[in-house]
């Protein structure tokens, strides 16, 4: 396997700039996930690595070799697409063997590689079936098997689970992660689903408008988002945001919401007196207080999920979501008294969106 280095890569389609000086390194054997909303440039970046599009500026190196001018077939990569891209007139066996036959590999070698990949993916019983006789999850496994038999330096996944239902997506997430742990293959995975990113990645790259917003492990991004975009994108339910002003008096620091409510900000917070800020906390970072103890929040909607209770409230004039592990009996219109965990909250500059440490 091999590392990938992306150095100041730009991509433009005519006058439209899609990627802006992207710098990124993927370590040998790493599972890296590119995540972001539609149109952020993640699939374009994957296509540049694969050689399906040409870079407008910068360099891409795989295994230390610059590949800008190499066609896809010479980059030693394998790609798994969103739409499976299987040949309908070929059996599973022939679909998986097709690229090896094009390379004129010996029949015995082809048969062994296909058999090994089929066993790894639990497809041995389906080798003589056609794609139309398989479920969506089985077809996606065939597409993965076709990539595995090539024994490439790099695996590229372009939203491979988007066409599957919710239950199959969970199952395939586990299978892809388990496969990576067995193969130790360098992998770059594109998704718009932050749950996929959080559960599968060694590291995550968050993209917006063709720029890298933050790179880190899933928990680093969850616990320490560098800006408002990352804070709002990573996490489900999403982080809560309340606008206000930072206040200082002697050694005390707090946030004054726009309705005058005083919110705890944790000790040692940076920022200037009167600075406009966004006060942020995760839905699970609220605790219940007795009546009069905490911040009042009027209940709007209650969503029992079984394991948790999601409570949508109005707090400081803003709709927020609170998640409680207990099965509590609430009713719409009632008032809860809640306390954000001061050391766990985040404060962002309202103008720049950057975190105030």
Secondary structure, DSSP 4 states (H G I P E B T S, - for coil): ---EEEEEEEEEETTEEEEEEEEEEE-TT-EEEEE-STTSSHHHHHHHHHTSS--SEEEEEETTEE-TTS-GGGTTEEEE-TT----TTSBHHHHHHHHHHHTT--HHHHHHHHHHHHHHTT-GGGTTSBGGGS-HHHHHHHHHHHHHTTT-SEEEEESTTTTS-HHHHHHHHHHHHHHHHHH--EEEEEES-HHHHHHH-SEEEEEETTEEEEEE-HHHHHHS-SBHHHHHHSSSSPPEEEEEEEEEETTEEEEEETTS-EEE--TT----TT-EEEEEE-GGGEEE--TTSSEEEEEEEEEE-SS-EEEEEEETTEEEEEEESS-----TT-EEEEEE-GGG-EEEETTT-BB--
